[in-house]
Amino acid sequence: MTFHLVAWAVLLDGQGRVLLGRRSGASYADGLWGLPGGHVEAGETLAGAAAREAAEEVGVTLDPAALACLGVARYDLDGSQGLDVFFEARIWVGTPRPLDKTSEVAWFAPDALPEDALPWLGAALDLHLRGGVRLAEQVDGMARVQALPLAVVGGPD
């Protein structure tokens, strides 16, 4: 079974809207709205992959050092396993525009995504962006994304 390590860029404008691109010619979810993102290449950092994908897909330059990790989600669905890492970007250089494997770009409120967005995108943004959840996993289908508890540092003396 193939394991997918994917980095996603969550670009937020001054109104808190998220930049999405309509996937075109993509091997995964062609025609749906999604975040700029893709597979992490060998020798590449997670933040570096998110920045590279944003440049390739929507034409903006992100500084990997300025990206904040919103959260990590593990999935095991329909014979596919992977780990998605989401990075928040509030500063970039360039004007978003459709490039490689993207036919159009638009800004959306995180709680008002288009109906033809990636099926897991709303839940991921609710958890990681709006809910502050840092670690999640999805193993029982699209409707069951769950937060995983993190250890509390500095327990009882």
N, C-alpha and C positions, 0 to 999 in steps of 0.2 A: 504494500500500500504506500502510495506517495504521501509525503508530509509537506505541507505548504507553509512556508514562513513568509508572511506578508506584512508590509509596512504601509500604513495609510496616513495621509495628510488631511487634517481637519482645519481648513482655512476659515477663519472667522472674520467678518467685516465689523465695522464699528457699531452696527445694529445687532450683532450677535447671530447673524445669518451665516449659514454654511455654504461653501462653494461646492457644487456638484457638477460633474460632467456626464453627458450621455455617452455611454460606451458604444463604440462603433468599430467593427472588425476585430473585436476582442474574443478570445477563446472562452471567456467566462462572462456570462450575463450580458451578452451583446444586446444593445438597444435599451438597456436599463440605465437609470441615473445612479451614479455612485461617486464616492470620494476618489480623488487622485491617489493611486497606490498600486502596488504590485509586489512581486516576489523579490526578496532580498537576494542579491547576487553574492557569490563566494567572495570573501574578503571585505565585504561592505558592512558598515555599521547599520543598525536599524534606522536611526535618524537620517543617515546618508541615503538610504534607500527611499525613504519618504520624500526627501528633498529631490532626489533624481527623478522619481516618478512624477512629482508635481511639475518639474521643468519639462519633462517629456510629454505629459498629457495636457497640461493647461498653461504652459508657457510662463510660469513664474519661478523666480529664484528664491529659494529658502536657505537660510543659514542653519545647517544641522545643529550647531551649538545653541541656537536660539529656540529650538523646538522643545516643547514640554510634553512628556509622555502622559497622555490622558489615561491610558489603561491597556490591558492585555486581555485577549479573549481566546481561549482554546476551544476548538470545535471538533466534533466527531460525528459527521452527518453523512448519510447516504454513501458510505464507503469512502469518504474523504476526511482526512485529518489535517489539522493545521493550527497555527497560532497567528492571530492578527494582533498587531501592535499599532495603536492609534496615537498620533502626535498632533498637538495643537500648534497652529501657526497664526499669529496675529500681525506679523510683519513679513512682507515679501517685497521683492523688486519685480516690476513688470505688471502688465494688465492681463488678467486671466482671459484666455482665448482657447478655442478648441485646436488641438494639435493631434499627435499620434494617438490613434484608437479612441478619439473623442470627437463627436460630431457637433456638440454645442455645450455651452457652460451657462449656469445660472445660479443665483443666490436663493436659498430657501431658509425659512425659519426651521430650527431643528424639530419643532413640534408640528410642522406643516409640510412634510416632505411630499413630493409627488407620488401618486399611486403606483407609478411604474419605476419606483426606486428599488435598489437591491432589497430583497425581502427581509434581511436581517439588519438593515441600516438604521431604521427607527429605534429598534431595541438597543443597538450598540450606542447610539447617540444619547438615548435616555439614560443608560447605565453610566457611561464613561464621561460624557460631557455635562449632562444636566444633573446626574445623580452622584457624581464623584466616586463611583466604584472603580477601583484600580485593577481588580482581577475578576474575571468571569469565565464561565464555560457553558457550552451548549452541547448536550449529548442526546437529547430526546426529541429533536425536531425544532423547527423554526420558532415555535411559540414558547419554548422553554429555555430561555437564557437565564442563568442564575449567577448571582454574585457569590464569590468565595470569600470567606472571612480571612483577614490578614492577622498575623500574630501581633499581640500587644507587646511593645517593647517596655522593659523595666517593670516587671510584675511585682508581686508582694516581696517585701524584704525578709 
